[in-house]
């Protein structure tokens, strides 16, 4: 018996504590200055959020203990949201790079040729990256304990917040390893994984705030909102319950539901942690089976032999239909190859947007939803669709040059008579052509609402015809800006991963900052100037072009009276915004053309 226990302990010791990958990455990463700056940056962000919230909510000198407790509770809420958001982003970045870095350096085949088992490779790669994520999580614990000084925050809330963030990090990390193993670690599949996580978080959160998904048995909060049945499936919705922003129903009132549903609705945080942990274990187990699948690619198995007997392969000349190439073959190649590679994801996003728009239209046509609520839902759906289009365009542009370099086709391309201007214009045109169809869903939805209200002579309508045209124009230009940002970093960075991370980071940060400034300006002026300013930033253009009534403080009477001037201002602002961003894209493009040859030569040296 002792020998059996000793063997089991030795196997576990080699699997995790003494795992060579885990020991190497943790020991080496702890000495890197980059990781030190990353930990410091994480803590600085949390401290900034907590500090800003404390200054805004603590009530100043002479505040009562009740005011201090309320301020501390709001501060803890902001810090918890920031922590959970950072975990959703950092965990996939760390874990996905575990496999892609090995394949970028062409050392993955060497790794699987070592005596390490598949379980050691997967668990070592996963835990070595999650180690840094969990350490970041624990490093922020003292900051959260500060909020408990004045009361208003309980130990249970702190533990639930950290449990939700930790389980989310583990799940996203396991998903990233799974995608990297099953998808052979390609950057397209990794980025698609990031995008699907973002779309899942946004979409489910929006539906969780829809009254139709609320559980009748849950108590209503001050604003009249109730807990959604989607709460156990979403980290931010579960965090709302942990922070007492939404109340979970008592388990005794859920007798009409099944056993699992009853427990899930009564204890959403615990159920979320349980199912995410179980899913992570399953994904890791499946990933272990795929570690050495790549080295057997092309070998005959019993399944392929059976298929070949049932459906024999045709012998003879195989041909395919000729394809029509554009006048610029570089643009055609960029748009066509990306559309083929990401066709499923692109069509999925388009169909989701159309289905969501049709659902809102049906509810509006039968009188279930009012025009004010319809505009908000259309703005939210369009924002999700545009975010997906912008991220996909930026990611694809970021790999447009680096993939040529890594596949050794850049030298071949440069030996042709094609000039740098011709190549980069083809890349830009192809990228915009690839990303523009992602905006079809919200545009068709807006046109549909405009035509429906026009035929029914509804005043004021949900959307005007020019709104769809204006929004389509500004969103295409915003997407073009993301493409030139991706092209810029694709030329300057040597690897796909570096180009993607820099491009996506700059795009998100830039769009967020200009939208914050634009929102502040819109709120500071009257409706007419606000309608003119709104088209200049991504978020405000979507929100206020679709829902101009929000510019009038939701006063229907003022909106009807000032709608004409707001439409004129929005048209002028949209035209000027399109011209300004077109000039920005053109200037950036000319700069890229001017520096293209020099940058490529430096990287080839």
C-alpha positions in Angstrom: 0.0 0.0 0.0 2.8 2.3 0.9 4.5 1.7 -2.5 1.3 2.5 -4.3 0.8 5.8 -2.4 4.5 6.6 -3.1 4.0 6.0 -6.8 0.9 8.2 -6.9 2.7 11.0 -5.0 5.7 10.8 -7.3 3.5 11.0 -10.4 1.7 14.0 -9.0 5.1 15.6 -8.0 6.3 15.2 -11.6 3.0 16.4 -13.0 2.8 19.8 -11.2 5.3 20.9 -8.5 8.4 19.5 -10.3 7.0 20.0 -13.8 10.0 21.2 -15.9 7.9 23.7 -17.9 6.3 25.1 -14.8 9.7 25.4 -13.0 11.4 27.0 -16.1 8.7 29.6 -16.8 8.1 30.6 -13.2 11.9 30.8 -12.4 12.7 32.7 -15.6 9.6 34.9 -15.6 10.2 36.1 -12.0 13.5 37.6 -13.0 12.1 39.5 -16.1 11.7 43.2 -15.9 8.7 43.0 -18.2 6.8 40.9 -15.7 7.7 43.3 -12.9 6.3 46.2 -14.9 3.2 44.2 -15.7 2.6 43.5 -12.0 3.2 47.1 -11.2 0.9 48.3 -14.0 -1.9 46.0 -12.8 -1.6 47.4 -9.2 -1.4 50.9 -10.5 -4.6 50.5 -12.5 -6.4 49.1 -9.4 -5.0 51.8 -7.2 -6.1 54.4 -9.7 -9.6 53.0 -9.8 -9.8 52.8 -6.0 -8.2 56.2 -5.4 -10.5 57.9 -7.9 -13.5 56.2 -6.5 -12.5 57.2 -2.9 -12.1 60.8 -3.8 -15.5 60.8 -5.6 -17.6 58.8 -3.1 -16.2 59.4 0.4 -18.1 62.6 1.0 -15.2 64.8 2.1 -14.4 66.2 5.6 -17.3 65.9 8.1 -19.0 63.0 6.4 -20.9 60.6 8.6 -20.1 57.0 9.1 -23.1 56.0 7.0 -21.8 58.1 4.1 -18.3 56.7 4.5 -19.7 53.1 4.4 -21.7 53.9 1.3 -18.7 55.4 -0.4 -16.5 52.4 0.5 -19.2 50.1 -0.9 -19.2 52.0 -4.2 -15.4 52.0 -4.3 -15.3 48.2 -3.8 -17.8 47.8 -6.6 -15.7 49.8 -9.1 -12.5 47.9 -8.0 -14.3 44.5 -8.3 -15.5 45.3 -11.8 -12.0 46.5 -12.8 -10.4 43.3 -11.4 -12.8 41.0 -13.1 -12.4 42.8 -16.4 -8.6 42.5 -16.2 -8.8 38.8 -15.4 -11.0 38.2 -18.5 -8.3 39.9 -20.6 -5.0 38.9 -19.0 -5.6 35.2 -18.5 -6.1 34.3 -22.2 -3.2 36.5 -23.2 -0.8 34.7 -20.8 -2.0 31.2 -21.5 -2.5 31.4 -25.2 1.0 32.7 -25.7 2.3 29.5 -23.9 1.7 27.5 -27.1 2.0 30.2 -29.8 5.5 31.2 -28.5 6.7 27.7 -28.8 5.4 27.5 -32.3 6.7 30.9 -33.3 10.2 29.8 -32.1 9.6 26.4 -33.8 10.4 24.6 -30.6 7.0 22.9 -30.1 8.1 19.8 -32.2 11.2 19.6 -30.0 9.0 19.8 -26.9 6.8 16.9 -27.9 9.8 14.8 -28.8 11.0 15.0 -25.1 10.1 12.3 -22.5 7.5 14.8 -21.1 4.0 13.3 -21.2 1.1 15.2 -22.8 -0.3 15.9 -19.4 2.9 17.5 -18.3 3.1 19.7 -21.4 -0.5 20.9 -21.1 -0.6 21.4 -17.3 2.9 22.9 -17.2 2.0 25.4 -20.0 -1.3 26.2 -18.3 -0.2 26.5 -14.7 3.0 28.3 -15.4 0.9 31.1 -17.0 -1.9 31.0 -14.5 0.7 31.3 -11.7 1.3 34.9 -12.8 -2.4 35.6 -13.2 -3.2 34.3 -9.7 -0.3 36.2 -8.2 -1.6 39.4 -9.8 -5.0 38.5 -8.2 -3.5 38.0 -4.8 -1.3 41.1 -5.1 -4.5 43.2 -5.3 -6.0 41.8 -2.1 -4.5 44.5 0.2 -6.1 47.2 -2.0 -9.5 45.5 -1.5 -9.0 45.3 2.2 -8.6 49.0 2.3 -12.2 49.4 1.4 -13.3 47.4 4.5 -11.9 50.1 6.9 -15.1 52.2 6.9 -17.6 49.3 6.7 -20.1 48.7 3.9 -18.0 45.8 2.6 -18.2 42.3 4.1 -15.6 39.6 4.0 -18.0 37.4 2.1 -18.3 40.0 -0.7 -14.5 40.1 -1.0 -14.2 36.4 -1.1 -17.0 36.1 -3.7 -15.4 38.8 -5.9 -12.0 37.0 -5.8 -13.6 33.6 -6.4 -15.5 34.9 -9.5 -12.3 36.6 -10.9 -10.2 33.5 -10.1 -12.6 31.0 -11.7 -13.0 33.2 -14.7 -9.2 33.4 -15.1 -8.9 29.6 -14.8 -11.7 29.0 -17.4 -10.4 31.5 -19.9 -6.9 30.1 -19.5 -8.1 26.5 -20.0 -10.1 27.7 -23.1 -7.0 29.4 -24.5 -4.9 26.2 -24.1 -7.7 24.2 -25.6 -8.0 26.5 -28.7 -4.2 26.6 -29.0 -3.9 22.8 -29.0 -7.0 21.9 -31.1 -6.5 24.9 -33.4 -2.8 24.3 -33.8 -2.1 27.6 -32.1 -2.8 29.8 -35.1 -3.2 33.5 -34.4 -6.5 33.5 -36.3 -8.1 30.9 -34.0 -6.6 32.6 -30.9 -8.0 36.0 -31.8 -11.3 34.5 -32.7 -11.3 33.0 -29.2 -10.7 36.5 -27.7 -13.5 37.9 -29.9 -15.9 35.2 -28.9 -15.2 35.8 -25.2 -15.9 39.6 -25.7 -19.1 38.9 -27.6 -20.3 36.4 -25.1 -19.7 38.8 -22.2 -21.4 41.7 -24.0 -24.3 39.8 -25.4 -25.2 37.8 -22.3 -24.9 40.9 -20.2 -27.3 42.8 -22.4 -29.8 40.0 -22.3 -29.3 39.7 -18.6 -30.6 43.3 -18.3 -33.6 42.6 -20.4 -36.8 42.4 -18.4 -37.9 39.3 -20.3 -35.1 37.2 -18.8 -35.8 38.3 -15.2 -36.9 35.8 -12.6 -40.2 36.8 -11.2 -39.4 35.3 -7.8 -36.3 37.6 -7.3 -36.8 40.8 -5.3 -36.7 44.0 -7.2 -33.9 46.5 -6.4 -34.4 50.3 -6.1 -34.5 50.7 -9.9 -37.0 47.9 -10.3 -34.5 45.5 -11.9 -34.5 41.8 -11.0 -32.0 38.9 -11.3 -31.9 37.2 -14.7 -31.9 33.5 -15.2 -28.6 34.1 -17.1 -26.8 35.2 -14.0 -25.2 31.9 -13.0 -23.7 31.8 -16.6 -22.1 35.2 -16.6 -19.3 36.6 -14.3 -20.5 40.2 -14.2 -24.1 39.3 -13.6 -23.0 37.1 -10.8 -20.9 39.9 -9.4 -23.9 42.2 -9.4 -25.6 39.7 -7.1 -22.5 39.5 -4.9 -22.4 43.3 -4.6 -26.1 43.4 -3.7 -26.9 45.5 -6.8 -29.3 42.8 -7.8 -30.9 40.4 -5.3 -31.1 36.6 -5.7 -34.4 34.9 -4.9 -34.7 32.9 -1.7 -34.5 29.2 -2.4 -37.8 28.6 -0.6 -39.6 30.6 -3.3 -38.2 28.5 -6.1 -40.1 25.3 -5.5 -41.6 25.3 -9.0 -38.1 25.0 -10.5 -35.9 21.8 -10.9 -33.2 21.0 -8.3 -30.3 22.3 -10.3 -32.1 25.5 -11.5 -33.3 26.2 -7.9 -29.8 26.0 -6.5 -28.4 28.0 -9.4 -30.8 30.9 -9.0 -30.5 31.0 -5.3 -26.7 30.9 -5.2 -25.5 32.1 -8.6 -21.9 32.9 -7.6 -21.3 29.5 -6.2 -22.8 27.8 -9.2 -20.7 30.0 -11.6 -17.5 29.0 -9.8 -18.5 25.3 -9.8 -19.4 25.0 -13.5 -16.4 27.1 -14.7 -14.0 24.9 -12.6 -15.6 21.7 -14.0 -15.5 23.0 -17.5 -11.8 24.0 -17.1 -11.0 20.4 -16.0 -12.8 18.9 -19.0 -11.1 21.3 -21.4 -7.7 20.5 -20.0 -8.4 16.7 -20.3 -9.4 17.1 -24.0 -6.3 19.3 -24.7 -4.1 16.5 -23.4 -5.5 14.2 -26.1 -4.6 16.7 -28.9 -1.0 17.4 -27.9 0.6 14.9 -30.2 -2.2 14.8 -32.8 -0.3 17.1 -35.2 2.7 14.6 -35.6 0.2 12.0 -36.9 -1.4 14.2 -39.5 -1.7 12.4 -42.8 -1.4 8.9 -41.2 -4.1 6.4 -42.0 -6.4 5.5 -39.1 -9.2 3.0 -38.8 -11.7 5.8 -39.4 -10.0 7.1 -42.5 -9.7 3.6 -43.9 -13.4 2.9 -43.3 -14.4 6.2 -45.0 -12.2 5.5 -48.0 -13.9 2.1 -48.4 -17.4 3.5 -48.1 -16.6 6.6 -50.2 -13.7 5.8 -52.5 -11.5 8.7 -53.5 -11.9 9.7 -57.2 -8.8 9.1 -59.3 -8.1 11.4 -62.1 -7.7 15.1 -62.9 -9.2 17.4 -60.3 -10.1 20.9 -61.4 -11.9 23.9 -59.8 -13.9 26.7 -61.3 -11.9 29.8 -62.3 -12.0 32.8 -59.9 -12.5 36.4 -60.9 -9.6 38.5 -59.7 -10.0 42.2 -59.0 -8.0 44.9 -60.8 -5.7 44.9 -57.8 -4.7 41.3 -57.1 -3.3 42.2 -53.7 -6.6 43.5 -52.6 -8.5 40.5 -54.0 -6.0 38.1 -52.3 -6.3 39.9 -48.9 -10.1 40.0 -49.0 -10.7 36.6 -50.4 -8.2 34.6 -48.3 -9.3 36.3 -45.1 -13.0 35.8 -45.9 -12.3 32.0 -46.5 -10.3 31.6 -43.3 -12.7 33.5 -41.1 -15.9 32.8 -43.0 -17.7 31.0 -40.2 -17.0 33.6 -37.6 -17.9 36.4 -40.0 -21.2 34.9 -41.0 -22.0 34.0 -37.4 -21.6 37.7 -36.4 -23.7 38.9 -39.3 -26.5 36.4 -38.5 -26.5 37.2 -34.8 -26.9 40.9 -35.6 -29.7 40.2 -38.0 -31.5 37.9 -35.6 -31.2 40.3 -32.8 -32.5 43.1 -35.0 -35.4 41.0 -36.1 -36.3 40.1 -32.5 -36.4 43.8 -31.6 -38.5 44.6 -34.7 -41.0 41.9 -33.9 -41.4 43.2 -30.3 -41.8 46.8 -31.7 -44.3 45.8 -34.4 -46.6 44.0 -31.9 -46.4 46.9 -29.4 -44.4 45.1 -26.8 -41.5 47.6 -26.9 -41.8 51.4 -27.1 -39.7 53.5 -29.5 -37.4 54.7 -26.7 -36.5 51.2 -25.6 -36.1 50.1 -29.3 -33.5 52.8 -29.9 -31.5 51.7 -26.9 -31.5 48.1 -28.0 -30.6 49.0 -31.5 -27.7 51.1 -30.2 -26.5 48.3 -28.0 -26.7 45.7 -30.9 -24.9 48.1 -33.3 -22.2 48.7 -30.7 -21.6 45.0 -30.3 -21.5 44.5 -34.1 -19.2 47.4 -34.6 -16.8 46.3 -31.8 -16.6 42.9 -33.5 -15.9 44.4 -36.9 -13.3 46.8 -35.6 -11.4 44.1 -33.7 -11.5 41.7 -36.6 -10.3 44.3 -39.0 -7.5 45.4 -36.7 -6.4 41.8 -36.0 -6.5 40.9 -39.7 -4.5 44.0 -40.6 -2.0 43.4 -37.9 -1.1 40.0 -39.5 -1.3 41.1 -43.1 2.5 41.8 -43.4 3.8 39.6 -40.6 2.2 36.6 -42.1 4.0 37.3 -45.4 7.2 37.6 -43.5 6.7 34.4 -41.4 5.6 32.4 -44.4 8.6 33.7 -46.4 6.5 35.1 -49.2 7.4 38.8 -48.5 10.7 38.4 -50.4 8.8 36.8 -53.3 6.3 39.7 -53.2 9.1 42.3 -53.3 10.8 40.7 -56.3 7.7 41.5 -58.4 7.2 44.8 -60.3 4.6 45.8 -57.7 5.5 49.0 -55.9 5.1 49.6 -52.2 2.2 52.0 -52.9 0.4 49.3 -54.9 1.0 46.7 -52.3 -0.2 48.7 -49.3 -3.2 50.2 -51.1 -4.2 46.6 -52.1 -3.8 45.5 -48.5 -5.9 48.4 -47.1 -8.6 48.1 -49.8 -8.8 44.3 -49.2 -9.0 44.6 -45.4 -11.8 47.2 -45.6 -13.7 45.0 -48.1 -13.3 42.1 -45.8 -14.5 43.9 -42.6 -17.3 46.0 -44.1 -19.9 43.1 -44.5 -19.8 42.8 -40.7 -21.7 46.1 -40.5 -24.5 44.9 -42.8 -26.7 43.6 -39.9 -27.2 46.8 -38.0 -27.4 48.9 -41.2 -30.2 46.7 -42.7 -32.0 46.8 -39.3 -31.9 50.6 -39.3 -33.2 50.7 -42.9 -35.9 48.3 -42.0 -37.2 50.4 -39.0 -36.9 53.6 -41.1 -39.0 52.1 -43.9 -41.6 50.6 -41.5 -42.2 53.9 -39.7 -42.2 55.8 -43.0 -44.9 53.6 -44.5 -46.9 53.8 -41.3 -46.4 57.6 -41.0 -45.0 57.3 -37.5 -43.8 60.6 -35.9 -41.2 60.6 -34.7 -39.9 57.3 -36.2 -37.5 55.0 -34.5 -34.8 55.8 -37.1 -34.6 58.1 -40.1 -33.3 57.0 -43.5 -30.4 59.3 -43.4 -29.4 57.9 -40.0 -28.5 54.5 -41.5 -26.5 56.2 -44.3 -24.6 58.5 -41.8 -23.9 55.7 -39.4 -22.7 53.4 -42.2 -20.3 56.0 -43.5 -18.7 56.9 -40.1 -18.4 53.3 -39.0 -16.7 52.3 -42.3 -14.2 55.1 -41.7 -13.7 54.1 -38.1 -13.0 50.5 -39.3 -10.5 51.9 -41.9 -8.7 53.6 -39.0 -8.4 50.3 -37.3 -7.0 48.8 -40.5 -4.3 51.4 -40.9 -3.3 51.0 -37.3 -3.0 47.3 -37.8 -1.0 47.8 -41.0 1.4 50.2 -39.2 2.2 47.7 -36.5 2.3 44.8 -38.9 5.1 46.5 -40.8 7.0 47.5 -37.6 6.6 44.3 -35.5 8.4 41.1 -36.3 5.9 38.6 -35.0 2.2 38.1 -35.4 1.5 38.1 -31.7 3.4 41.3 -31.0 1.7 43.1 -33.9 -1.8 41.9 -32.9 -1.4 42.8 -29.2 0.0 46.3 -30.0 -2.6 47.0 -32.7 -5.6 45.8 -30.7 -4.3 47.6 -27.6 -3.8 50.9 -29.4 -7.2 50.6 -31.1 -9.1 49.9 -27.9 -7.3 52.5 -25.9 -7.7 55.2 -28.7 -11.4 54.4 -29.3 -12.0 54.4 -25.6 -10.3 57.7 -24.9 -11.8 59.7 -27.8 -15.3 58.2 -26.9 -14.8 59.4 -23.3 -13.9 62.9 -24.4 -16.7 62.9 -27.0 -19.3 61.8 -24.3 -18.1 64.5 -22.0 -18.5 67.2 -24.7 -21.9 65.9 -25.8 -23.2 66.1 -22.2 -21.8 69.6 -21.7 -23.6 71.3 -24.6 -27.1 71.7 -25.9 -28.8 69.2 -28.2 -27.9 70.9 -31.5 -24.2 71.2 -30.9 -24.2 67.7 -29.3 -25.7 66.2 -32.4 -22.9 67.8 -34.4 -20.2 66.5 -32.1 -21.5 63.0 -31.6 -20.4 61.5 -35.0 -16.8 62.2 -34.3 -16.2 59.3 -31.8 -17.3 55.6 -32.2 -19.5 55.2 -29.1 -21.2 58.6 -29.2 -21.8 58.2 -33.0 -23.6 54.9 -32.5 -25.5 55.9 -29.4 -26.7 59.4 -30.3 -27.3 58.9 -34.0 -29.5 55.9 -33.3 -31.0 57.5 -30.2 -31.1 61.3 -30.7 -33.8 61.5 -28.0 -31.1 61.0 -25.4 -29.7 64.4 -26.3 -33.0 66.0 -25.0 -32.8 64.4 -21.5 -35.5 61.9 -22.6 -38.1 64.6 -22.9 -40.4 63.5 -25.8 -41.9 67.0 -26.2 -38.4 68.7 -26.5 -37.3 65.9 -28.9 -40.2 66.4 -31.2 -39.6 70.2 -31.3 -35.9 70.0 -31.8 -35.7 66.9 -34.0 -35.3 68.9 -37.3 -32.3 70.9 -36.0 -30.7 67.8 -34.5 -31.0 66.0 -37.8 -29.4 68.8 -39.7 -26.6 69.1 -37.1 -26.0 65.3 -37.2 -25.8 65.4 -41.0 -23.2 68.2 -41.0 -21.2 66.5 -38.2 -21.3 63.1 -39.9 -20.0 64.7 -43.2 -17.2 66.5 -41.4 -16.3 63.4 -39.4 -16.1 61.3 -42.5 -13.9 63.9 -44.2 -11.6 64.2 -41.1 -11.2 60.4 -40.6 -10.7 59.9 -44.4 -7.9 62.5 -44.2 -6.4 60.7 -41.2 -6.5 57.3 -43.0 -4.9 58.9 -46.2 -2.1 60.6 -44.3 -1.3 57.4 -42.3 -1.3 55.4 -45.6 1.0 57.8 -47.3 3.4 57.7 -44.3 3.4 53.9 -44.5 4.2 54.0 -48.2 7.0 56.4 -47.6 8.6 54.3 -44.8 7.8 50.8 -46.2 11.0 50.0 -48.0 13.3 51.3 -45.3 11.4 49.4 -42.5 11.4 46.2 -44.5 15.1 46.5 -45.2 15.9 47.1 -41.5 14.0 44.0 -40.4 15.7 41.9 -43.1 19.1 43.0 -42.0 
